[in-house]
Amino acid sequence: MSDTTTPDQASEDVRVVLDARDITRALTRVSHEILERNKGATDLVLLGLQTRGVPLARRLAERIASVEGTPVPVGELDVTMYRDDLRKQPTRAPGKTQLPAGGIDGKVVVLVDDVLFSGRTIRAALDAMADLGRPAAVRLAVLVDRGHRELPIRADHVGKNLPSARSERVSVRLAEVDGKDEVTIS
């Protein structure tokens, strides 16, 4: 889950760590890693975590399809009601969970998210998936891994490892949601 910045915070020291071309290259590499690990696209399903994981999953699916010549099912997973920090967060309406037509039973599911930080969002995603089906395997692909894990969760596929201080904000912006592609740290 990404941290977001408001325009008022623009005066802070903001550094672009990935621009649009860097994001494109990272996603291309991650898509090839997914294919290599899975030995092709057979029984592969990408589940994007709301909000920015969904367009990332779709982009990965496009790249995989262009290499393999076959479409990869993409779904959306909202973990709002599975989070363990609901009492601490501002009220937020649950998003949409939509599984591909073939479901996830017996499939290799790759969870896709923008930022891996504490690991709590991924734990919530695993809980949500348990209510939806039983995959053969679950893997994790993230655009940015910034460290500071609170749970024993590790990404299988990482676009960029970005060591950061807990006090820093990592913001992911994607054209589909925010109008442009970039990752910043402030």
C-alpha positions in Angstrom: 0.0 0.0 0.0 1.5 3.3 -0.9 1.7 6.4 1.1 0.2 9.5 -0.5 1.2 13.1 -0.5 -0.9 16.1 -0.8 0.1 19.2 -2.9 0.7 21.1 0.4 3.5 18.7 1.1 5.1 19.3 -2.3 7.5 21.8 -0.6 9.1 18.9 1.3 12.2 17.3 0.0 10.7 14.9 -2.6 13.0 12.7 -4.7 11.8 10.8 -7.7 13.3 7.2 -7.4 11.5 5.7 -10.4 10.2 7.6 -13.4 7.8 6.2 -16.0 10.6 4.5 -18.0 12.0 2.9 -14.8 8.6 1.6 -13.9 8.2 0.1 -17.4 11.5 -1.6 -17.2 10.9 -3.0 -13.7 7.5 -4.4 -14.7 9.0 -6.0 -17.8 11.6 -7.7 -15.7 9.1 -8.8 -13.1 6.8 -10.3 -15.8 9.7 -12.3 -17.1 10.6 -13.5 -13.6 7.0 -14.6 -13.0 7.1 -16.6 -16.3 10.4 -18.2 -15.5 9.4 -19.2 -12.0 6.0 -20.6 -13.2 7.6 -22.2 -16.3 5.1 -20.4 -18.5 1.6 -18.9 -18.1 -0.3 -22.1 -17.5 -2.6 -22.0 -14.4 -1.3 -18.5 -13.6 -3.7 -15.8 -12.1 -2.7 -12.3 -11.2 -4.6 -10.7 -8.3 -4.1 -6.9 -8.0 -4.6 -5.4 -4.5 -6.8 -2.4 -4.4 -5.9 0.3 -5.4 -2.6 0.6 -7.3 -2.0 -3.2 -7.4 -4.8 -3.6 -9.9 -3.3 -1.5 -12.7 0.1 -3.1 -12.0 -1.4 -6.6 -12.3 -3.0 -5.6 -15.6 0.3 -4.2 -16.9 2.1 -7.4 -15.9 -0.7 -9.5 -17.6 -0.2 -7.5 -20.8 3.5 -8.1 -20.8 3.1 -11.8 -20.0 0.5 -12.2 -22.8 2.8 -10.5 -25.3 5.6 -13.0 -24.5 3.5 -16.2 -24.1 0.8 -15.4 -26.7 -1.9 -16.3 -24.3 -4.0 -14.1 -21.9 -3.4 -14.3 -18.2 -6.5 -13.9 -16.0 -6.4 -10.8 -13.7 -8.6 -10.2 -10.7 -9.0 -7.5 -8.1 -8.7 -8.1 -4.3 -9.9 -5.6 -1.7 -8.5 -6.4 1.8 -10.1 -3.5 3.7 -12.3 -5.7 6.0 -9.4 -8.1 6.6 -7.0 -5.4 7.9 -5.9 -5.6 11.6 -5.6 -1.8 11.8 -9.2 -0.8 10.9 -9.6 1.0 14.3 -6.5 3.1 13.7 -7.3 4.1 10.1 -9.8 6.7 8.8 -13.1 5.2 7.7 -12.8 3.9 4.2 -15.4 2.2 2.0 -14.5 -1.3 0.9 -13.4 -1.6 -2.7 -14.2 -4.3 -5.2 -13.1 -7.9 -5.1 -13.5 -9.6 -8.5 -12.0 -13.0 -9.3 -11.3 -14.1 -12.8 -14.0 -16.4 -14.3 -11.9 -19.6 -13.6 -11.5 -18.6 -9.9 -8.3 -19.3 -8.0 -8.7 -22.9 -6.9 -5.7 -25.0 -8.0 -4.1 -22.0 -9.7 -0.7 -20.2 -9.0 -1.9 -16.9 -7.7 0.5 -13.9 -7.9 -0.6 -11.1 -5.5 0.4 -7.8 -7.0 0.8 -4.6 -4.9 2.6 -1.3 -5.2 4.7 -1.1 -2.0 5.7 -3.8 0.5 6.3 -2.2 3.9 5.2 -3.8 7.2 3.6 -6.9 5.5 0.2 -6.3 7.1 -1.6 -5.7 3.8 -0.3 -9.0 2.4 -1.3 -10.8 5.6 -4.8 -9.4 5.1 -4.7 -10.5 1.4 -3.9 -14.0 2.4 -6.8 -14.0 4.8 -9.1 -12.7 2.1 -8.0 -15.3 -0.3 -8.7 -18.1 2.2 -12.3 -17.0 2.0 -12.3 -17.1 -1.8 -10.6 -20.4 -2.7 -7.6 -22.6 -2.4 -4.7 -21.8 -4.8 -2.0 -24.3 -5.6 0.6 -21.7 -4.6 0.6 -18.0 -3.8 3.5 -15.7 -4.7 4.0 -11.9 -4.2 5.1 -9.3 -6.8 5.6 -5.7 -5.7 6.8 -2.6 -7.5 8.7 -1.4 -4.4 10.0 -3.2 -1.4 10.9 -0.6 1.2 11.7 -2.9 4.1 10.6 -2.5 7.8 8.7 -5.8 7.9 6.6 -6.4 11.0 5.6 -9.9 9.8 7.6 -12.7 8.2 6.5 -11.8 4.6 8.8 -11.6 1.6 8.2 -10.7 -2.0 9.1 -13.2 -4.7 9.3 -10.6 -7.4 10.5 -7.0 -6.7 10.7 -4.1 -9.1 13.0 -2.0 -6.9 14.4 -2.5 -3.4 14.2 0.9 -1.8 15.9 1.1 1.7 14.1 3.8 3.6 13.7 5.3 7.0 10.4 4.6 8.8 9.8 8.3 8.8 10.1 8.6 5.1 7.1 8.4 2.7 7.2 6.3 -0.4 4.5 7.4 -2.9 3.6 5.4 -6.0 1.6 7.2 -8.7 0.3 5.4 -11.7 -1.2 6.9 -14.9 -4.5 4.8 -14.5 -5.1 6.3 -11.0 -3.0 9.5 -10.7 -2.4 10.7 -14.2 1.3 9.9 -14.3 3.8 7.2 -13.5 6.4 7.8 -10.8 7.7 6.6 -7.4 8.9 9.3 -5.0 10.4 9.3 -1.5 10.1 12.2 0.9 
